[in-house]
Amino acid sequence: MSANVETMFYVREKPWHGLGTLVMEAPASADALVWAGLDWKVIQKEVRTEDGTRIAGYKANVRSTDGSVLGIVSDRYKVVQNEDAFRFTDELLGEGVTYETAGSLQYGRKVWMLARMPQRYIIAGDEIEPYLVIMNSHDGSSGVKVAMTPIRVVCQNTLNLALNSANRIWAARHTENVLSRVREASETLRLAELYMSELGRGVNELAKIKLSDRKAMDLMQNFFPISEDLSDIQRKNNLRMLDDLKRRYFDAPDLLDIGKNGYRFVNAVSDFATHAEPIRKTKNYNENLFLRTVEGNPMIDKAYKMVLAA
């Protein structure tokens, strides 16, 4: 194996690497927010034009510490402060869940906390670590939500597949009532465990779908077609990315013992989607990658659907 191929496979990090602040020793969510510098409040202010005229029906969500506008929302929008949004996660700590990282995206418009579940799952012979990402939004895009983010330990690939039988992302209600918070935490664990159980079924199904080399190449070219209508630069870029994906499918050391099947293909695509260097790396690339990881990466979802239809 060439040196550059070895480097490709031995420098892989989790999708949130370099984002946020480690809060593993935090005894409660409020402490984690303080340690990560996320204990600010959101204040709602009127929206006005340059000449001072009030715009009816809208409010500005403003960060208390520096006056930054995080979003323009309907005047019916109810702010959920970070402390309130994450409070129910304190009930998870008693179940063996541990905080790991907390941070913000898009200059504070989205605030997130990452927690690791206590279980370790062996699926198709692989060790899978299940993580929960809890996210609060201040730009009006969504409420408080929880997302499953399973990680294949040997390669740090994400496996949050879009299963028909279990949700990978769901809404969480914020409440001041202690009993309700306990119920919310219990429901979060139930949904997480259901997802991991169904993920095991899904992965085992993928492993049974055998792929010839020709079929695997055909599937890869669905992502990066080499057609006559492409410009020279488009063809060059697609060839480069296709070659990268091919190496991840055929040469990855952690996939050699899996066999040539659907699970191997989805892993190769996940590896590409999570770890490949983009042709043009934007300023917010790492943040956007993490958001795609949390919400479901369209490329991985497409690979999963293609294999099931193969």
HELIX and SHEET records of a PDB file:
HELIX    1   1 ALA A    3  TYR A   10  1                                   8    
HELIX    2   2 SER A   29  TRP A   35  1                                   7    
HELIX    3   3 ASN A   82  PHE A   86  1                                   5    
HELIX    4   4 ARG A   87  THR A   89  5                                   3    
HELIX    5   5 ASP A   90  LEU A   93  1                                   4    
HELIX    6   6 GLN A  106  GLY A  108  5                                   3    
HELIX    7   7 VAL A  178  ALA A  207  1                                  30    
HELIX    8   8 ASP A  213  PHE A  223  1                                  11    
HELIX    9   9 ASP A  232  PHE A  250  1                                  19    
HELIX   10  10 PRO A  253  LEU A  255  5                                   3    
HELIX   11  11 GLY A  262  HIS A  275  1                                  14    
HELIX   12  12 TYR A  285  GLU A  295  1                                  11    
HELIX   13  13 PRO A  298  ALA A  309  1                                  12    
SHEET    1   A 5 THR A  21  LEU A  22  0                                        
SHEET    2   A 5 THR A  98  LEU A 105 -1                                        
SHEET    3   A 5 LYS A 110  ARG A 116 -1                                        
SHEET    4   A 5 ASP A 126  SER A 137 -1                                        
SHEET    5   A 5 TYR A 121  ILE A 123 -1                                        
SHEET    1   B 6 THR A  21  LEU A  22  0                                        
SHEET    2   B 6 THR A  98  LEU A 105 -1                                        
SHEET    3   B 6 LYS A 110  ARG A 116 -1                                        
SHEET    4   B 6 ASP A 126  SER A 137 -1                                        
SHEET    5   B 6 LYS A 145  ARG A 152 -1                                        
SHEET    6   B 6 ASN A 157  THR A 158 -1                                        
SHEET    1   C 6 THR A  21  LEU A  22  0                                        
SHEET    2   C 6 THR A  98  LEU A 105 -1                                        
SHEET    3   C 6 LYS A 110  ARG A 116 -1                                        
SHEET    4   C 6 ASP A 126  SER A 137 -1                                        
SHEET    5   C 6 LYS A 145  ARG A 152 -1                                        
SHEET    6   C 6 ILE A 169  ALA A 171 -1                                        
SHEET    1   D 3 VAL A  42  ARG A  48  0                                        
SHEET    2   D 3 ARG A  54  ARG A  63 -1                                        
SHEET    3   D 3 VAL A  69  SER A  74 -1                                        
END                                                                             
